[in-house]
Amino acid sequence: MADDEGEDTERVRVYRGRRSDREADRAATAAMLAEAGESDVPTLRVWAPGRSLAFGRRDAHADGYDRATAAAREHGFPPVERSVGGRAVAYAESTLAFAHAIPLEDARSGLNDRYEDAVATLVAALRDAGADVERGEPPRSYCPGDYSVRVAGGGKVAGIAQRVRQDAALVSGCVTVAERGPIRAVLATVYDALDVPFDPESVGSVAQAGGPTDPNGVREALEAAFLGDREAEVRDVADLPAGDD
């Protein structure tokens, strides 16, 4: 492919697969963000990180954090800490993560627009996959935020976070495809330990909304929606250097 600037604006580097553990995966996504800023070419990942309970920084400083991590382990969700986002989020085997790295000309502008675009893209992708979803946040939800997607009138399916550096922004989040039961159970005990309000009924899924239970179909829909009419330059996540988070 030609390297002129006009071609670069019409393609996206799509990384597929996952690394051996959560820390290696975080390093891969950090390297993807750095690459987008240096090359001026957007990058995209949609993958299944595997079973874990991701705690935010506020959780890590809470009085009940040790009890919360113990509860996560008891439910079979290895605890990890993440550098972006809010409160605790549970990843089951079918849960998908997505990361869209966008080159920036001015890091001081566009924050809300990127959030709005991501929400609209998620809603469109999941509807294309057959799920009846809408923008919105149910009461007493896990990891509450203004930019969420839920089953129409029901539980939360996806949330979005954003990290901005001087030359690129990373818009990321997770999508609960299926397995509501284990997620509801572990989050109920974790949020109780953290003394944070939580309603287990606030957990929704793509499958509950009428979409597929197979994460591969949802991944394909998300990739297609984030790509739009741009060309995909597909690479393996193993091709990324072990960057710093």
C-alpha positions as a Python dict, from the first residue, in 0.01 Angstrom:
ca = {
    (1, 'M'): (0, 0, 0),
    (2, 'A'): (118, 349, -77),
    (3, 'D'): (250, 555, 214),
    (4, 'D'): (128, 897, 109),
    (5, 'E'): (-83, 1089, 357),
    (6, 'G'): (-404, 1055, 155),
    (7, 'E'): (-385, 675, 169),
    (8, 'D'): (-310, 677, 542),
    (9, 'T'): (-631, 863, 626),
    (10, 'E'): (-836, 592, 451),
    (11, 'R'): (-700, 285, 630),
    (12, 'V'): (-696, 141, 979),
    (13, 'R'): (-450, -110, 1124),
    (14, 'V'): (-661, -385, 1275),
    (15, 'Y'): (-484, -602, 1532),
    (16, 'R'): (-629, -945, 1609),
    (17, 'G'): (-559, -1204, 1875),
    (18, 'R'): (-447, -1170, 2234),
    (19, 'R'): (-127, -1221, 2427),
    (20, 'S'): (-46, -1474, 2696),
    (21, 'D'): (-165, -1271, 2996),
    (22, 'R'): (-343, -950, 3094),
    (23, 'E'): (-27, -746, 3151),
    (24, 'A'): (113, -843, 2810),
    (25, 'D'): (-221, -749, 2654),
    (26, 'R'): (-212, -408, 2825),
    (27, 'A'): (138, -352, 2691),
    (28, 'A'): (18, -443, 2341),
    (29, 'T'): (-266, -190, 2356),
    (30, 'A'): (-28, 78, 2486),
    (31, 'A'): (205, 4, 2195),
    (32, 'M'): (-90, 28, 1958),
    (33, 'L'): (-173, 375, 2094),
    (34, 'A'): (188, 487, 2055),
    (35, 'E'): (196, 354, 1700),
    (36, 'A'): (-119, 547, 1605),
    (37, 'G'): (36, 871, 1728),
    (38, 'E'): (369, 813, 1559),
    (39, 'S'): (235, 685, 1225),
    (40, 'D'): (-80, 902, 1201),
    (41, 'V'): (-272, 583, 1112),
    (42, 'P'): (-566, 478, 1335),
    (43, 'T'): (-545, 136, 1498),
    (44, 'L'): (-818, -98, 1625),
    (45, 'R'): (-842, -408, 1843),
    (46, 'V'): (-1150, -613, 1936),
    (47, 'W'): (-1066, -922, 2141),
    (48, 'A'): (-1167, -1147, 2430),
    (49, 'P'): (-922, -1077, 2718),
    (50, 'G'): (-1037, -1375, 2923),
    (51, 'R'): (-1191, -1409, 3267),
    (52, 'S'): (-1092, -1137, 3516),
    (53, 'L'): (-1222, -866, 3748),
    (54, 'A'): (-1075, -529, 3648),
    (55, 'F'): (-1063, -274, 3930),
    (56, 'G'): (-1031, 100, 3880),
    (57, 'R'): (-799, 329, 4071),
    (58, 'R'): (-1075, 443, 4308),
    (59, 'D'): (-1143, 80, 4398),
    (60, 'A'): (-776, 16, 4474),
    (61, 'H'): (-781, 293, 4737),
    (62, 'A'): (-1109, 186, 4899),
    (63, 'D'): (-1117, 40, 5250),
    (64, 'G'): (-1279, -280, 5125),
    (65, 'Y'): (-1039, -343, 4837),
    (66, 'D'): (-873, -648, 4996),
    (67, 'R'): (-1214, -804, 5064),
    (68, 'A'): (-1323, -723, 4709),
    (69, 'T'): (-1019, -889, 4548),
    (70, 'A'): (-1067, -1195, 4771),
    (71, 'A'): (-1432, -1214, 4663),
    (72, 'A'): (-1332, -1194, 4298),
    (73, 'R'): (-1089, -1483, 4340),
    (74, 'E'): (-1351, -1691, 4521),
    (75, 'H'): (-1581, -1652, 4220),
    (76, 'G'): (-1304, -1750, 3977),
    (77, 'F'): (-1235, -1398, 3846),
    (78, 'P'): (-864, -1311, 3884),
    (79, 'P'): (-835, -948, 4005),
    (80, 'V'): (-639, -696, 3797),
    (81, 'E'): (-604, -317, 3806),
    (82, 'R'): (-655, -97, 3504),
    (83, 'S'): (-521, 249, 3428),
    (84, 'V'): (-837, 396, 3271),
    (85, 'G'): (-1206, 382, 3348),
    (86, 'G'): (-1405, 397, 3669),
    (87, 'R'): (-1532, 124, 3899),
    (88, 'A'): (-1494, -255, 3886),
    (89, 'V'): (-1588, -448, 3570),
    (90, 'A'): (-1613, -825, 3531),
    (91, 'Y'): (-1492, -1001, 3216),
    (92, 'A'): (-1629, -1350, 3150),
    (93, 'E'): (-1493, -1580, 2881),
    (94, 'S'): (-1716, -1430, 2611),
    (95, 'T'): (-1674, -1065, 2715),
    (96, 'L'): (-1511, -853, 2446),
    (97, 'A'): (-1278, -559, 2489),
    (98, 'F'): (-1227, -298, 2221),
    (99, 'A'): (-961, -31, 2175),
    (100, 'H'): (-964, 233, 1901),
    (101, 'A'): (-651, 450, 1883),
    (102, 'I'): (-705, 779, 1700),
    (103, 'P'): (-422, 1012, 1591),
    (104, 'L'): (-464, 1370, 1715),
    (105, 'E'): (-364, 1709, 1587),
    (106, 'D'): (-480, 1885, 1903),
    (107, 'A'): (-508, 1685, 2227),
    (108, 'R'): (-711, 1966, 2387),
    (109, 'S'): (-1017, 1920, 2167),
    (110, 'G'): (-1256, 1647, 2055),
    (111, 'L'): (-1296, 1454, 2382),
    (112, 'N'): (-1677, 1459, 2388),
    (113, 'D'): (-1703, 1404, 2013),
    (114, 'R'): (-1495, 1086, 2041),
    (115, 'Y'): (-1719, 960, 2320),
    (116, 'E'): (-2034, 1039, 2122),
    (117, 'D'): (-1897, 869, 1810),
    (118, 'A'): (-1802, 558, 2008),
    (119, 'V'): (-2147, 525, 2167),
    (120, 'A'): (-2317, 567, 1829),
    (121, 'T'): (-2081, 314, 1673),
    (122, 'L'): (-2145, 57, 1947),
    (123, 'V'): (-2523, 95, 1923),
    (124, 'A'): (-2514, 60, 1543),
    (125, 'A'): (-2283, -242, 1556),
    (126, 'L'): (-2487, -429, 1814),
    (127, 'R'): (-2813, -352, 1635),
    (128, 'D'): (-2658, -485, 1314),
    (129, 'A'): (-2578, -802, 1509),
    (130, 'G'): (-2946, -833, 1603),
    (131, 'A'): (-2942, -688, 1955),
    (132, 'D'): (-3212, -446, 2070),
    (133, 'V'): (-2993, -190, 2244),
    (134, 'E'): (-2992, 182, 2312),
    (135, 'R'): (-2773, 446, 2468),
    (136, 'G'): (-2825, 470, 2842),
    (137, 'E'): (-2724, 372, 3192),
    (138, 'P'): (-2952, 174, 3426),
    (139, 'P'): (-2971, 281, 3792),
    (140, 'R'): (-2707, 143, 4032),
    (141, 'S'): (-2505, 1, 3746),
    (142, 'Y'): (-2152, -138, 3759),
    (143, 'C'): (-1887, 115, 3654),
    (144, 'P'): (-2145, 391, 3596),
    (145, 'G'): (-2076, 650, 3328),
    (146, 'D'): (-2246, 887, 3087),
    (147, 'Y'): (-2137, 691, 2780),
    (148, 'S'): (-2295, 348, 2812),
    (149, 'V'): (-2508, 111, 2604),
    (150, 'R'): (-2783, -102, 2750),
    (151, 'V'): (-3051, -350, 2653),
    (152, 'A'): (-3351, -139, 2547),
    (153, 'G'): (-3510, -52, 2881),
    (154, 'G'): (-3283, -299, 3061),
    (155, 'G'): (-2933, -379, 3183),
    (156, 'K'): (-2597, -240, 3079),
    (157, 'V'): (-2418, -410, 2790),
    (158, 'A'): (-2117, -184, 2729),
    (159, 'G'): (-1923, 106, 2875),
    (160, 'I'): (-1659, 337, 2732),
    (161, 'A'): (-1345, 501, 2869),
    (162, 'Q'): (-1091, 732, 2708),
    (163, 'R'): (-721, 798, 2750),
    (164, 'V'): (-556, 1095, 2579),
    (165, 'R'): (-188, 1156, 2513),
    (166, 'Q'): (-29, 1436, 2315),
    (167, 'D'): (-51, 1271, 1973),
    (168, 'A'): (-331, 1012, 2003),
    (169, 'A'): (-643, 914, 2199),
    (170, 'L'): (-748, 565, 2300),
    (171, 'V'): (-1123, 506, 2310),
    (172, 'S'): (-1180, 172, 2479),
    (173, 'G'): (-1436, -35, 2663),
    (174, 'C'): (-1597, -373, 2705),
    (175, 'V'): (-1906, -551, 2576),
    (176, 'T'): (-2084, -822, 2775),
    (177, 'V'): (-2183, -1078, 2512),
    (178, 'A'): (-2334, -1348, 2738),
    (179, 'E'): (-2276, -1512, 3080),
    (180, 'R'): (-2480, -1262, 3282),
    (181, 'G'): (-2517, -1500, 3576),
    (182, 'P'): (-2150, -1530, 3679),
    (183, 'I'): (-2096, -1157, 3618),
    (184, 'R'): (-2392, -1057, 3833),
    (185, 'A'): (-2283, -1290, 4112),
    (186, 'V'): (-1924, -1171, 4134),
    (187, 'L'): (-2008, -802, 4099),
    (188, 'A'): (-2268, -824, 4377),
    (189, 'T'): (-2006, -947, 4624),
    (190, 'V'): (-1734, -714, 4498),
    (191, 'Y'): (-1948, -399, 4514),
    (192, 'D'): (-2076, -499, 4858),
    (193, 'A'): (-1715, -525, 4978),
    (194, 'L'): (-1637, -183, 4829),
    (195, 'D'): (-1958, -37, 4984),
    (196, 'V'): (-2072, 93, 4645),
    (197, 'P'): (-2443, 77, 4543),
    (198, 'F'): (-2509, -193, 4284),
    (199, 'D'): (-2815, -368, 4142),
    (200, 'P'): (-2746, -712, 3986),
    (201, 'E'): (-3037, -649, 3748),
    (202, 'S'): (-2834, -365, 3597),
    (203, 'V'): (-2616, -626, 3420),
    (204, 'G'): (-2732, -689, 3065),
    (205, 'S'): (-2582, -870, 2768),
    (206, 'V'): (-2592, -882, 2391),
    (207, 'A'): (-2759, -1224, 2413),
    (208, 'Q'): (-3028, -1090, 2649),
    (209, 'A'): (-3097, -816, 2395),
    (210, 'G'): (-3164, -1075, 2123),
    (211, 'G'): (-2814, -1077, 1971),
    (212, 'P'): (-2572, -1368, 1931),
    (213, 'T'): (-2410, -1561, 2215),
    (214, 'D'): (-2100, -1621, 2001),
    (215, 'P'): (-1841, -1347, 2065),
    (216, 'N'): (-1691, -1395, 1717),
    (217, 'G'): (-2005, -1265, 1551),
    (218, 'V'): (-2013, -964, 1781),
    (219, 'R'): (-1642, -899, 1724),
    (220, 'E'): (-1697, -895, 1348),
    (221, 'A'): (-1986, -650, 1386),
    (222, 'L'): (-1777, -419, 1606),
    (223, 'E'): (-1481, -427, 1369),
    (224, 'A'): (-1703, -349, 1071),
    (225, 'A'): (-1872, -58, 1250),
    (226, 'F'): (-1549, 103, 1371),
    (227, 'L'): (-1390, 60, 1027),
    (228, 'G'): (-1680, 214, 838),
    (229, 'D'): (-1573, 265, 478),
    (230, 'R'): (-1201, 263, 559),
    (231, 'E'): (-971, -18, 450),
    (232, 'A'): (-848, -270, 708),
    (233, 'E'): (-477, -347, 726),
    (234, 'V'): (-495, -665, 934),
    (235, 'R'): (-203, -758, 1159),
    (236, 'D'): (-142, -997, 1447),
    (237, 'V'): (-114, -854, 1798),
    (238, 'A'): (215, -1042, 1829),
    (239, 'D'): (359, -793, 1578),
    (240, 'L'): (330, -510, 1832),
    (241, 'P'): (630, -431, 2051),
    (242, 'A'): (606, -479, 2429),
    (243, 'G'): (536, -109, 2499),
    (244, 'D'): (484, 54, 2836),
    (245, 'D'): (131, 101, 2974),
}
